Amino acid sequence: MKRVLLIATVLASTVAAQVFQKGNVLSPVATLQMAAPEISAYMPEKKLLFVVGGEKLVEMVSFADEANPKVESCLQLDGPATSVTVHGDLVAVSITAEPDHGLGQVQMFRYAEGLIPVASAQRLCHLPDMVTFTPDGSKILVACEGSPSADYNEDPEGGVAILSVEHGASLNDYKLTPKVLDFKGLDSLALRKKGVRSPGLQGFVRSLEPEYITVSKDSKWAWVSLQENNAIAKVDVAAEKIADIFPLGYVDHSKPGFGLDVKKDEKVKIKNYPIRGLRQPDGVASFAVGGKTLVLTANEGASVNDYKAWTDEGTVTDLLADDRLDRTVFNDDVAPHLKKFTVSLLERCDQQGPDEVPGGKCPYVYGFGTRSVSLFDGETGRLLWDSGEEMERAFAKLAPDYFNWNSKKDKVKMDSRSPKKGCEPENVTVGEVNGKRYAFVGLERSSGVAVFDLTGVDAAARTVPKLVDLYFDPKDRGPEGLLFIPADKSPIYGQALLVVGYEFSKTLTVYRVK
């Protein structure tokens, strides 16, 4: 391993000429061009940000000069890094194998004028996609996605790894004791009946692919998104076992307040359709209130269409050709609008199961993702709230020329993602500022960050989250990782910060949070 000094370019310390904003919660401090700015973790004592993003390195951003953060150095790794987490002076990084369906690893370092390995690298599971310390620092949790190979010949099992962290005899000596929790002991028939999806060819257990983790403040429980399965696994961290799996259900886009734009016609047309949106969250976050933990989900959606051997992705035209839809619903007034809208082929209303309808003709189709965020009771999995069409409608009003554009391609073609997953909420995090609790939501394909006020929200759902800000700068594209830094740990004038890694533009932007 070697360290390489990098010189960072601060692209903008003030608002650019073309910026769109709904409120005033977020205010940009600086934007840095980086090699791989996706996921970040912060070490307050050293005023250092550690950043990874699919490359074989960790980049370190220094806030020593508060007004001018810069990339100070980077550490070369043995493989592509997917995630990073910090506790005290310890840094843990998840690293994939090459090819990535092989056995990945977690490496732990101590920072002392550089990253020093302090424990043997742990080869744990297939495709470790996220890593996080528990708040008390006693364990490291890893989401082991276990995605199949491109030809589907290999489809390893996913799982949740728990690494117990023990201090050794010296400052740079730690022991990591691993345990990988699998899904083999679950009642697969009961879970599928409840609505947990099972895409692929290798059976239920191999279809489960952990994606993202959030941990309770007391370090006793964790919730892990199973994106393709449209579910969340609840993990008993202390007992080191999978306690439950909650199906996340769907959003009924035929109801008022839950419309969507489904057609690429360079017009904003948010309407109701006979569509059930599968939530399928990528990022998840949690917060404690009234003795309960509530879980937020960023409902990106995920079809299995990257493999030659199998896909669950199709169109309404496909389902009509197979005579699976109710033509009194999908008539000549409705079907043409949905001609290119991507739907799931897995859910079968014409076969025995929870979706079976009389006559076997479906009066609705299933779409991937809901273009919304949802709030669940972490104990029971009960749905408390869903934002519905609010983010898509707010973006259409704020920046209509960029409505449902595909920021990945950096070409302003409004409405291009409407038949797919629209604004595509990718990730969510939660933070408190001056007595207010906020949820920050990154919109991957539309780009931008939505801010919801969660103050007063609890499990009784008497108060619902309110959209109070939407910040969008077209130069920052593809928000992937969102990191909230509270005011008491902030390096900048004691002000709370939000750090966002933009995957497509390779920029990392730091915002003040009011």
VENPEVEN-V436088 format. One record per run of one state. SS is the DSSP state (h for helix, s for strand, l for the rest). FROM is the first residue (numbers start at 0). LEN is the number of residues. If there is no record, write none. Layout:
{{SS,FROM,LEN} {SS,FROM,LEN}}
This chain:
{{l,0,2} {s,2,2} {l,4,4} {s,8,4} {l,12,6} {s,18,3} {l,21,4} {s,25,8} {l,33,5} {s,38,5} {h,43,3} {l,46,1} {s,47,5} {l,52,4} {s,56,6} {l,62,7} {s,69,7} {l,76,4} {s,80,7} {l,87,2} {s,89,6} {l,95,7} {s,102,9} {l,111,3} {s,114,3} {l,117,4} {s,121,5} {l,126,1} {s,127,6} {l,133,5} {s,138,6} {l,144,14} {s,158,9} {l,167,6} {s,173,8} {l,181,6} {h,187,7} {l,194,9} {h,203,4} {l,207,2} {s,209,6} {l,215,5} {s,220,6} {l,226,4} {s,230,6} {l,236,4} {s,240,7} {l,247,2} {s,249,3} {l,252,7} {s,259,1} {l,260,10} {s,270,1} {l,271,3} {s,274,4} {l,278,5} {s,283,6} {l,289,2} {s,291,7} {l,298,14} {s,312,3} {h,315,6} {l,321,3} {s,324,1} {l,325,9} {h,334,4} {l,338,3} {s,341,3} {l,344,13} {h,357,3} {l,360,1} {s,361,1} {l,362,2} {s,364,4} {l,368,4} {s,372,5} {l,377,5} {s,382,4} {l,386,3} {h,389,9} {l,398,1} {h,399,3} {l,402,4} {h,406,3} {l,409,15} {s,424,9} {l,433,2} {s,435,8} {l,443,5} {s,448,5} {l,453,12} {s,465,8} {l,473,5} {s,478,7} {l,485,1} {h,486,3} {l,489,7} {s,496,6} {l,502,4} {s,506,7} {l,513,1}}
